[in-house]
Amino acid sequence: MDWSTRSKVALGSAKGLAYLHEECIPKIIHRDIKGTNILLDFDFEVKIADFGLAKVVPDNKTHVSTRIMGTSGYLAPEYFFTGKLTAKSDVYSFGVMLLELITGRRPVDKHPSNDSSVALVDWAMYLLRSALEEGNYEPLVDPRLGKNYNPNEMGQMVACAAACVRDTAKHRPRMSQVVGVLEGHASVEDLNNGVPPGQSRSYSC
């Protein structure tokens, strides 16, 4: 995928999730957001697919407790460890998907020197912080892209990814905030909720 296609996939997915979380009544938590559940038509328009694990959340509930389901590498830490599911669990999974679009890496990969697994979030955390502080995206960016990307759009996507994969659910942005940043209508500061950019403790899921 070239950069414009990756950007289109990111924004289309964000809009779809924002609709499920913030416009549907009652709201829907997908519970299995990942690259293979994002379908594209011939114009690369996004359709979020596979609602087999989705949960409907009544307006009077902040979360639902449920059996842990989903795909390794995409699961939010609070959901993985407690079974408490919120819309912010989908936000985390979306952040992992953004990292895939940025880096070209899989959500869980084999360590180059042994048989252990390395989560993409763990690998990327320091690089995300460095990119946000210094504006140097090269260590993060998929080598297949080279320098064929829009630096402003890359900065927006990196900021969104870093905010979405924060370990604490309440510090993650809402999907409508992510949409605003990816569209260029909102500042990346809107994602931070008082949390320094890129700050998050990383988990292996």
C-alpha positions as CSV (number, residue, x, y, z in Angstrom):
1,M,0.0,0.0,0.0
2,D,1.2,3.5,-0.7
3,W,0.9,6.2,1.9
4,S,-2.4,7.7,0.5
5,T,-4.1,4.3,0.7
6,R,-2.8,3.7,4.2
7,S,-4.1,7.1,5.3
8,K,-7.5,6.4,3.7
9,V,-7.7,3.0,5.5
10,A,-6.8,4.6,8.8
11,L,-9.4,7.4,8.5
12,G,-12.2,5.1,7.2
13,S,-11.6,2.7,10.1
14,A,-11.6,5.5,12.6
15,K,-14.9,6.9,11.3
16,G,-16.5,3.4,11.4
17,L,-15.5,2.9,15.0
18,A,-16.5,6.4,16.0
19,Y,-20.0,5.6,14.6
20,L,-20.2,2.3,16.5
21,H,-19.1,3.8,19.8
22,E,-20.7,7.3,19.7
23,E,-23.6,7.4,17.3
24,C,-25.2,3.9,17.6
25,I,-27.8,3.6,20.3
26,P,-27.0,1.5,22.2
27,K,-23.3,1.6,21.4
28,I,-21.4,-1.4,19.9
29,I,-18.0,-2.6,21.0
30,H,-16.5,-4.6,18.1
31,R,-14.1,-6.6,20.3
32,D,-11.9,-7.9,17.4
33,I,-10.6,-4.9,15.5
34,K,-7.7,-6.0,13.4
35,G,-6.4,-5.6,9.8
36,T,-8.2,-8.7,8.5
37,N,-11.5,-7.4,9.8
38,I,-11.2,-4.2,7.8
39,L,-12.5,-4.9,4.3
40,L,-11.8,-2.6,1.3
41,D,-13.7,-2.2,-1.9
42,F,-12.2,-1.3,-5.3
43,D,-11.9,2.3,-4.3
44,F,-10.3,1.4,-0.9
45,E,-13.4,2.5,1.0
46,V,-13.4,0.8,4.4
47,K,-16.0,-1.6,5.7
48,I,-15.6,-2.9,9.3
49,A,-16.5,-6.6,9.2
50,D,-17.0,-9.7,11.4
51,F,-19.2,-8.7,14.3
52,G,-19.3,-12.2,15.7
53,L,-17.6,-11.1,19.0
54,A,-19.3,-7.7,19.2
55,K,-21.0,-6.6,22.4
56,V,-23.9,-4.2,22.7
57,V,-23.5,-1.9,25.8
58,P,-26.6,-0.3,27.4
59,D,-26.3,3.5,28.0
60,N,-26.4,3.0,31.7
61,K,-23.2,0.8,31.8
62,T,-19.6,1.9,31.6
63,H,-18.3,-1.6,30.8
64,V,-19.3,-5.2,30.4
65,S,-17.6,-8.1,32.0
66,T,-17.1,-10.9,29.5
67,R,-15.0,-13.9,28.6
68,I,-11.7,-12.7,27.0
69,M,-12.0,-13.0,23.2
70,G,-10.1,-11.5,20.4
71,T,-6.7,-11.7,18.7
72,S,-3.3,-11.8,20.3
73,G,-1.4,-8.6,19.9
74,Y,-4.5,-6.5,19.7
75,L,-6.0,-7.0,23.1
76,A,-6.1,-4.0,25.5
77,P,-4.3,-4.7,28.7
78,E,-7.2,-4.0,31.1
79,Y,-9.4,-6.3,29.0
80,F,-6.8,-9.0,28.8
81,F,-6.2,-9.0,32.6
82,T,-9.7,-8.4,34.0
83,G,-12.2,-9.2,31.3
84,K,-13.7,-5.7,31.6
85,L,-14.6,-4.5,28.2
86,T,-15.2,-0.9,27.2
87,A,-15.1,1.1,24.0
88,K,-11.5,2.1,24.9
89,S,-10.6,-1.6,24.3
90,D,-11.5,-1.1,20.7
91,V,-9.4,2.1,20.7
92,Y,-6.4,0.2,21.8
93,S,-6.9,-2.4,19.1
94,F,-7.2,0.4,16.5
95,G,-3.9,1.8,17.8
96,V,-2.2,-1.5,17.1
97,M,-3.7,-1.4,13.6
98,L,-2.3,2.1,13.1
99,L,1.1,0.8,14.1
100,E,0.8,-1.9,11.4
101,L,0.0,0.7,8.8
102,I,2.9,2.9,9.9
103,T,5.6,0.2,10.4
104,G,4.5,-2.6,8.1
105,R,5.1,-5.0,11.0
106,R,2.8,-7.7,12.4
107,P,1.1,-7.2,15.8
108,V,3.2,-10.0,17.3
109,D,6.5,-11.1,15.7
110,K,9.3,-13.5,16.5
111,H,12.3,-12.1,18.2
112,P,15.2,-12.1,15.7
113,S,17.6,-13.9,18.1
114,N,15.4,-16.4,19.8
115,D,11.9,-18.1,19.6
116,S,10.2,-15.6,21.9
117,S,7.4,-13.3,20.7
118,V,7.6,-9.6,20.6
119,A,4.5,-7.4,20.6
120,L,4.4,-4.6,18.1
121,V,3.4,-2.2,20.9
122,D,6.4,-3.1,23.0
123,W,8.7,-2.7,20.0
124,A,7.3,0.6,19.0
125,M,6.8,2.4,22.4
126,Y,10.2,4.1,22.6
127,L,10.3,4.9,18.9
128,L,6.8,6.5,19.2
129,R,8.0,8.7,22.0
130,S,11.1,9.7,20.2
131,A,9.2,10.4,17.0
132,L,6.8,12.7,18.8
133,E,9.5,14.5,20.6
134,E,12.0,14.9,17.8
135,G,9.9,14.6,14.6
136,N,12.1,11.8,13.3
137,Y,9.7,9.1,11.9
138,E,12.3,7.1,9.9
139,P,13.0,4.4,12.6
140,L,9.2,3.7,12.8
141,V,8.2,3.9,9.1
142,D,7.8,0.8,7.0
143,P,11.0,0.6,4.9
144,R,8.9,-0.1,1.8
145,L,7.5,3.4,2.0
146,G,10.9,5.0,2.0
147,K,10.3,8.7,2.3
148,N,7.1,8.6,0.2
149,Y,4.7,9.9,2.8
150,N,3.3,13.2,3.9
151,P,5.3,14.2,7.1
152,N,2.3,16.1,8.6
153,E,0.0,13.2,8.0
154,M,2.6,10.8,9.4
155,G,2.9,12.9,12.5
156,Q,-0.9,12.9,13.0
157,M,-1.0,9.1,12.6
158,V,1.9,8.5,14.9
159,A,0.3,10.7,17.6
160,C,-3.0,8.9,17.2
161,A,-1.2,5.5,17.5
162,A,0.7,6.5,20.6
163,A,-2.4,7.9,22.3
164,C,-4.6,4.8,21.4
165,V,-2.2,2.2,22.8
166,R,-1.8,3.9,26.2
167,D,-1.9,1.3,29.0
168,T,-4.6,3.1,31.0
169,A,-8.0,3.1,29.2
170,K,-9.1,6.5,30.6
171,H,-6.1,8.1,29.0
172,R,-6.9,6.9,25.5
173,P,-8.9,9.3,23.3
174,R,-12.4,8.7,22.0
175,M,-12.6,7.7,18.4
176,S,-14.2,11.0,17.4
177,Q,-11.1,12.7,18.6
178,V,-8.9,10.4,16.5
179,V,-11.0,11.2,13.5
180,G,-10.6,14.9,14.0
181,V,-6.8,14.6,14.2
182,L,-6.6,12.3,11.1
183,E,-8.8,14.6,9.1
184,G,-6.6,17.6,10.2
185,H,-9.5,19.4,11.9
186,A,-8.2,18.9,15.4
187,S,-4.8,19.3,17.1
188,V,-2.9,16.3,18.3
189,E,-3.0,18.0,21.7
190,D,-6.7,17.0,21.8
191,L,-5.6,13.4,22.1
192,N,-3.5,13.8,25.2
193,N,-6.0,14.3,28.1
194,G,-3.2,15.7,30.2
195,V,-0.9,12.8,29.5
196,P,2.6,13.6,28.0
197,P,2.7,12.5,24.3
198,G,3.9,9.0,23.8
199,Q,3.8,8.2,27.5
200,S,2.6,4.7,28.3
201,R,3.7,1.6,30.1
202,S,4.0,-1.2,27.6
203,Y,2.5,-4.7,28.0
204,S,3.0,-7.9,26.2
205,C,-0.4,-9.3,25.3
